[in-house]
C-alpha cells in the first residue's frame, strides 16, 4: 500500500495539469468561432481554403525529411556505437554516404536554388 501513494500523487498532479490547461484554453481562446467559413480556428479567413504551394517547397520538404531521418537514426547509433564497435561505424558511414549522394544529386538538380 505504501507504493500506491506516489502513483496517486502523480495521477493527481497530471490531472491538475490537464485541468489547468483546459482552463487556460477556455480563458484565452477566441470568443466566437466562424462556423460558416471553411476555416474553423476562430480567426478571419485570410486566403482560400484550397491554396496552392509553389512546387519548390516539395523538394525542400523531401530534403528536410531526409535530414530528419538522418538525425532519427544517428541519436540511437551514438548510444550503441561503443558496444557494437567498428561494425556500427562502418554501417553509419554507409548510411551517411547514401545521404551525401542524395544531397549531391539535389544540388546538381538545383533544389537549393530559389530562383
Phi, psi and omega in degrees: 000334181292329180281354180282329185294318176297323178294320178294320178295319178297318177298319180294317179294318179295319179295318178296322178295317179295315179296323177296319178293321176296319178296317178296321178295322179293324180283325187260357185284161177289138189296300189249109180288150177276106185267344181263003180253158180287347181258119188255025182273349181101343179271157176296148182286130180256341179209171181293151184294333181249059179283153183256147176257151176293148186294338181294339180289338178292319177295320178297319179296316179295321176295320177298316180296321179297314181286330176293319177294328176299314180292325179298324180274335184283325181297311176294328179298320179299326182287331185251359185294329182292323182273338181272333175086205186292338178298317179292325178295317178297319178295320180291323177294326174296317177297316179293328177296321177295318179293321177296321176298322178294320179293318178297319178297315179296323179295315180295327180279351177088025181289341181266358177272139183255010182261000000 
